[in-house]
């Protein structure tokens, strides 16, 4: 699953993305070294999508507009959902963007996209939690690439 997501991110050609690599060694969520993806951006900030266990999820619609880079974790989860919607990988039965209970900015806890639930054809289901780390520059509150579109599959 992580390999598919990594390839989708790389193939997206998004001008923000500088590098996408896998990390962690746990085969199942909840361990000391959860497996995931690290997405490094040209600004130096990073987002992480990693296997997690969470007590409650609320399904969210995939937004038509990405959250701004200043909300990097939310943006990473939503962008991954965009990629899945565009590619519709055959290894996945379904996916859904989710809010996670008690996570998010004050006043928005449990209401913003900070996770992605993926159901695979083999019957497994994994929650990828989105987190982020800032870089050396302040991320913008506006969309820096308004003309970007996910490339058509081909």
Secondary structure, DSSP 8 states (H G I E B T S, - for coil): -HHHHHHHHHHHT-TTEEEEEEE---SSTTSTT--EEEEEETTS-EEEEEEE--S-EEEE---SS---GGGHHHHHHHHHHHHHHHH--TTEEEEEEEEETT-SSTT-TTTS--EEEEEETTS-EEEEEEEEE--SS---SS-S-TT-------
